[in-house]
Amino acid sequence: MSTDIHVVAVIEGKPGSAEAIKAVTKPCVDATRKEEGCLKYHLHQDQERPDHFIFVEHWASQEILAKHGQSAHLKAMVDELASLTVKPLEVSLLKNVY
């Protein structure tokens, strides 16, 4: 049985916040992609709602994801996003069904 885990995280930015969100997320994306066990870490921007972003992540294990959750770069990003978003980051942990 596979122990890897997929994550989808949604950033719902305030109107006009797209460029600021990109600036805040870039350092975290760069640092996260270097983390051991990070298999995929992409930030996508909605084409029709430019202040809406979605992280698509793939991690080797729940334990590695937990380490990422404690990383300084993730904590800094979440703190900086607070003033740019209409609600906290919405995170979903996913498992394969088929």
C-alpha positions in Angstrom: 0.0 0.0 0.0 1.3 3.4 -0.9 2.1 5.9 1.8 2.4 9.0 -0.4 -0.1 11.8 0.0 -1.6 14.4 -2.2 -2.6 17.9 -1.0 -4.7 20.6 -2.5 -4.6 24.0 -0.8 -6.7 27.0 -1.9 -5.8 30.6 -1.5 -8.8 32.9 -1.9 -7.3 36.4 -2.2 -8.9 39.7 -1.7 -9.8 41.6 -4.9 -6.6 43.0 -6.5 -4.2 40.9 -4.4 -2.9 38.5 -7.2 0.5 40.1 -7.6 1.1 40.4 -3.9 0.1 36.8 -3.4 2.6 35.7 -6.1 5.3 37.7 -4.4 4.5 36.1 -1.0 4.2 32.5 -2.3 7.3 32.4 -4.5 9.9 32.0 -1.7 7.9 29.2 -0.1 7.5 27.4 -3.4 11.2 27.6 -4.1 12.2 26.4 -0.7 9.5 23.6 -0.5 10.6 22.1 -3.8 14.0 21.5 -2.2 12.6 19.6 0.7 13.2 15.9 1.0 10.1 13.9 0.1 8.5 16.7 -1.9 7.5 15.0 -5.1 5.4 17.8 -6.6 4.6 21.4 -5.4 2.9 23.6 -7.9 0.9 26.8 -7.5 -1.8 27.5 -10.1 -3.7 30.7 -10.7 -7.3 30.6 -11.8 -7.6 32.2 -15.3 -11.1 33.6 -14.6 -10.5 34.7 -11.0 -7.0 36.0 -10.9 -7.0 36.4 -7.0 -7.8 32.7 -6.6 -4.8 30.2 -6.4 -4.5 26.5 -5.9 -1.5 24.5 -4.6 -1.3 21.0 -6.0 1.2 18.9 -3.9 2.5 15.4 -3.8 4.5 14.2 -0.8 6.3 10.9 -0.1 4.5 10.4 3.3 2.4 11.9 5.9 5.4 12.3 8.2 7.3 14.3 5.5 4.2 16.5 5.0 4.1 17.1 8.7 7.7 18.3 8.7 6.8 20.7 5.9 3.9 21.9 8.0 6.5 23.0 10.6 8.9 24.7 8.2 9.8 28.3 8.6 9.1 29.2 5.0 5.6 27.7 5.1 4.8 29.5 8.4 6.1 32.8 7.0 4.0 32.4 3.9 0.8 31.7 5.8 1.4 34.6 8.1 2.0 37.0 5.2 -1.0 35.7 3.3 -3.4 36.5 6.2 -3.7 40.2 5.2 -4.2 39.3 1.5 -6.9 36.7 1.7 -10.6 36.6 2.5 -10.2 33.4 4.6 -7.5 31.2 5.9 -5.7 28.7 3.5 -8.1 25.8 2.8 -6.2 22.5 2.8 -7.4 19.1 1.7 -5.5 15.9 2.2 -6.3 13.4 -0.5 -5.8 9.7 -1.0 -6.1 7.6 -4.1 -9.4 5.8 -4.5 -8.6 3.7 -7.6 
